[in-house]
Amino acid sequence: MSTEAVLLIAATVNLALIIGLSLSTAVFKARRERRSRRHEEELALLRPVMMRYLATWEDGDAHDLADMLIGYHGVTTSFEELVAGLLPKLRGADRSVLVDILRRRGTIDEARQSTHSRWPVRRYRAVELLGAAGVSEGIEAAGRLLGDRNTDVRLAAVRALGRIGTGESAAALLEHLDSEEAQKHPIPPHPVTMALLRTGTDATEPLTRALEADSVEVRTIATEVLGVLGVYPAVAGLQIRMRVDPSASVRLGATHALGRLSMPGSVDDLTAMLRTELEVEVLAAACTALGRIADPASVPELEQAVAHPHPTVRVAAAMALAAFGDIGLGRLREIAQRDAEGGDAAREVLARNSIATQTTPLISL
């Protein structure tokens, strides 16, 4: 076969491939556009039915609409797709009636089964739906997926437990984090903290138990969240953690929490910390906490802390004294006359205070 014939055959094959690829691309694009239009048309039909149902279910005249939603099966869309985006925006009875529709469609049971799927994307979607629905049936499945080998699935499980928002879901989250399994597939502390804060005071009991957890991370999270939530009954446990916990991060979290709670009964423990604590961050937090409580009995200890060797502690102590008002500011003006022993911190805080209050400092800076 001549060279010209070979080149002609090759050119013909290439042309056929190009034409075939162009045709298949055009067909694929047309199908995708047709499916997209069909999807929008189905949503346009389904969305008004759902809105009418939410607007009329209380009147008792929406049984037909409910049956329509329960029996709906679209070609390109589903009731679950629409509800998944709507549920997080609803509260109270409207949310409950949509969750009831999901139950009657069998969606909740299907989602629980899908959490066992071999495919991560199916496990992810299933636990997201269970969390969006906020159903207690999802606690066991979400708790199990906290140990999933896929990071996105684990984070979705954390969010789901926070959205379910019960003491049981908070307990499932904290108990998993305190287990050996959590070491194999770790979860970052921030999403855990946000899930517990979303749960709110319903998480009080498991958070209080978590103060005694084996995991340093769990104890730290528990101290911080109890303080942010303002759980006053936890003060005694937080004081113990601040005094005796071997981890500086836990002592720091407990000190932050006691400062937020600002209970006068914590003053003795906080002032004792100023005499015994070695970690700079914890000392500074103790000073800040005493400034928030503003008990005059702590002024002498804070004056000594202003002379601490580390500038972070000196400034924190000086700012705490400034929070006492005239009494603290008067002591700072005396300290500011020194060349050492906290004079620099006192002058800095007095200057900040004068700027904040637009007054002239009564010392020469």
Secondary structure, 3 states (H helix, E strand, C coil): CCHHHHHHHHHHHHHHHHHHHHHHHHHHHHHHHHHHHHHHHHHHHHHHHHHHHHHHHHHCCCHHHHHHHHCCCCCCCCHHHHHHHHHHHCCHHHHHHHHHHHHHHCHHHHHHHHCCCCCHHHHHHHHHHHHHHCCCCHHHHHHHHCCCCCHHHHHHHHHHHHHHCCHHHHHHHHHHHCCCHHHHCCCCHHHHHHHHHHHHHHHHHHHHHHCCCCCHHHHHHHHHHHHHHCCHHHHHHHHHHHHHCCCHHHHHHHHHHHHHHCCHHHHHHHHHHHHHCCCHHHHHHHHHHHHHHCCHHHHHHHHHHHCCCCHHHHHHHHHHHHCCCHHHHHHHHHHCCCCCCCHHHHHHHHHHHHHHHCCCCCCCC
